[in-house]
Amino acid sequence: MARQWVKMTGERARIDAKANDTYIIYEKDGVLCKEYPNGKVVPLKKTGES
């Protein structure tokens, strides 16, 4: 149940980001990543980096 909720939350975040022309941020393999609506994923290397 919890995994399904997390998956649905991530999907909803992507939909909202696309609708608002913004990005989502998540952690993958210990690295924070920015994902844009066009599918581009940019890893963040330093604190406060955009």
PEKA-V187470 format. One record per backbone hydrogen bond with DSSP energy under -0.5 kcal/mol. NH is the residue of the N-H (numbers start at 1). CO is the residue of the C=O. If there is no record, write none. Layout:
nh = {NH	NH}
co = {CO	CO}
This chain:
nh = {5	6	7	8	9	10	11	12	13	14	15	16	17	18	19	20	21	22	24	26	28	31	33	34	35	36	36	37	39	42	43	44	45	49}
co = {1	2	3	4	5	6	7	8	9	10	11	12	13	14	15	16	18	17	35	33	31	28	26	42	24	34	40	22	36	34	41	32	43	46}
